[in-house]
Amino acid sequence: MTINVGDRIAVATLKHMTKDGPANITTDELFSGKTVVLFSVPGAFTPTCHAKHLPGFVQHVAQLKAKGVDTIACLAVNDVFVMAAWGKASGAGDDIQMLADGNAEFTRALGLELDATGFGMGIRGKRFALVVKDGVVTQLNVEAGGEFRVSTAEYVLGQL
């Protein structure tokens, strides 16, 4: 079942890169007491994700923070090393937390998985953006197949 506005975010453990190497981060650590914009892409370095989705959030960090966003996080069903390399290559720096959901456990718990086996990519996450306040979803924007509109940084900014 897909998560909805008003639902509490699923409990899960994700991976992120720290200066000391890969580390776990729980959804409780990520979302409790904060306003978080979490956007998901089908894959790091894939065309739309790399050329438009992540760059849009990198470009609008200051505006999102000015609207009260504490954390901006990018999620993909990739490994932590790929997510760290992608963040570095895209100039995300410390402004955007690059989160790996390597086994799609969190993505599945949200009900937002995408079967991309026909493209040789296995199970991935749909393209989406969530606004989460203190662990509760306040905005849910899931793209229709092949679209890139409601999960953009600009669209999310208009909702804050």
Residue pairs with C-beta under 8 A, 6 or more apart in sequence:
1 111
2 110
2 111
2 112
2 142
3 9
3 10
3 110
3 111
3 112
3 130
3 137
3 140
4 137
4 140
5 137
5 138
5 139
5 140
6 136
6 137
7 136
7 137
8 135
8 136
8 137
9 27
9 31
9 110
9 130
9 132
9 135
9 136
9 137
10 27
10 106
10 109
10 110
11 26
11 27
11 28
11 109
12 26
12 27
12 101
12 105
12 106
12 109
13 24
13 25
13 26
13 27
14 24
14 25
14 26
14 27
14 30
14 75
14 99
14 100
14 101
14 106
15 22
15 23
15 24
15 25
15 79
15 80
15 83
15 99
15 100
15 101
15 102
16 22
16 23
16 25
16 80
16 83
16 84
16 97
16 98
16 99
16 100
17 23
17 80
17 81
17 83
17 84
17 87
17 98
22 80
22 81
25 97
25 99
27 106
27 135
28 135
30 36
30 71
30 73
30 97
30 99
31 132
31 134
31 135
32 134
32 135
33 134
34 70
34 71
34 133
34 134
35 68
35 69
35 70
35 71
35 131
35 132
35 133
35 134
36 69
36 70
36 71
36 72
36 73
36 130
36 131
36 132
36 133
37 57
37 64
37 69
37 71
37 72
37 73
37 129
37 130
37 131
37 132
37 156
38 73
38 74
38 75
38 99
38 129
38 130
38 132
39 53
39 57
39 72
39 73
39 74
39 75
39 128
39 129
39 130
39 151
39 153
39 156
40 74
40 75
40 76
40 107
40 112
40 125
40 126
40 127
40 128
40 129
40 151
41 48
41 49
41 53
41 54
41 74
41 75
41 76
41 125
41 127
42 49
42 76
42 77
42 114
42 116
42 121
42 124
42 125
42 126
42 127
43 49
43 76
43 77
43 78
43 121
43 124
44 50
44 76
44 78
44 82
44 83
44 85
44 86
45 82
45 86
45 89
48 127
48 148
49 76
49 127
50 86
50 90
52 148
52 152
53 127
53 148
53 151
53 152
54 74
54 86
54 90
54 92
54 96
55 90
56 152
56 153
56 154
57 64
57 72
57 74
57 92
57 96
57 153
58 90
58 91
58 92
58 95
58 96
59 153
60 153
60 154
60 157
61 72
61 95
61 96
63 157
64 72
64 153
64 156
64 157
64 160
67 157
67 160
68 160
69 131
69 160
71 97
72 95
72 96
72 97
73 96
73 97
73 98
73 99
74 83
74 87
74 92
74 96
74 97
74 98
74 99
75 99
75 101
75 106
75 107
75 125
76 82
76 83
76 99
76 100
76 101
76 124
76 125
77 101
77 102
77 103
77 104
77 107
77 113
77 122
77 123
77 124
77 125
78 86
78 100
78 101
78 102
79 100
79 102
80 100
80 102
82 100
83 98
83 99
83 100
84 98
86 92
86 98
87 93
87 96
87 98
92 98
101 107
101 125
104 113
104 123
104 124
104 125
107 113
107 123
107 124
107 125
108 123
112 125
112 126
112 128
112 142
113 123
113 124
113 125
113 126
114 123
114 124
114 125
114 126
115 123
116 122
116 123
116 124
117 123
126 142
126 143
127 142
127 143
127 147
127 148
127 151
128 140
128 141
128 142
128 143
128 151
129 139
129 141
129 150
129 151
129 152
129 155
129 156
130 137
130 139
130 140
130 141
131 137
131 138
131 139
131 156
131 159
131 160
132 138
139 156
139 159
141 150
141 151
141 155
141 156
141 159
142 150
142 151
143 149
143 150
143 151
149 155
